[in-house]
Amino acid sequence: MPALNAPRETWLLFARRLAVFTIFYNVMEGLVSVGFGVADGSVALSGFGADSFIEVGSALIVLWRLREEGGCASTRLKRERNATLGIGILFVLLAVGAGLASVLQLVARRHPDTTLPGFAVAFVSLVFMFGLWKAKRRAARALDSRTLEGDAACSLACIQLSLVLFVGSLGFLVLPALWWADALAALAIAVLIAKEGLSGIRAALHPEFSGGCGCH
């Protein structure tokens, strides 16, 4: 990882590589999570997989934002604002989907046959995502970018969602009578995502949006 005082070009290259790596990793994680979630009837695991694809979308927005660093300051600020808004909208869309699915599961009083896959996926994500989040957060600070800060928030949300999924899955494995644990875990996931998404949207729409992350 570059030093904070490294040239801007070095951090731009590092941020692009993080985005590309995020895309490849989360495509794999999303496919596995959604596959197991559908097979086991787990709303929380399916929602977690959907979040992986949201992270892919966020990383694609980052690549678009970093594609052109030239031009006038107003053009760069416009790209930063649009990228921040796009990431916020992705968060909100996911939150709505996960929230509706979990409410429907609670109303129908349905539960998964097993949440062992959710337990395993959450554990792997917890082990892996912390380092990625720290690297993205450092890049956001070095480049003073609200877009990169939002992308780092995606990784942080993934860590938080992994904890929720881990606890919910463990609860069902220990006590199957907790049929509602999976749906409540999905609701908690939706709340966390919505909070971050709305924060990004408000920042992007603020008249005094500067494009900076306020990390300094």
Protein Blocks (a to p, Z undefined) as FASTA:
>chain_A
ZZfkbcfklmmmmmmmmmmmmmmmmmmmmmmmmmmmmmnopaklmmmmmmmmmmmmmmmm
mmmmmmpmgdcfklmmmmmmmmmmmmmmmmmmmmmmmmmmmmmmmmnopacfbfklmmmm
mmmmmmmmmmmmmmmmmmmmmnopaklmmmmmmmmmmmmmmmmmmmmmmmmmmmmmlmml
mmmmmmmmmmmmmmmmmmmmmmmmpmklghiaolZZ
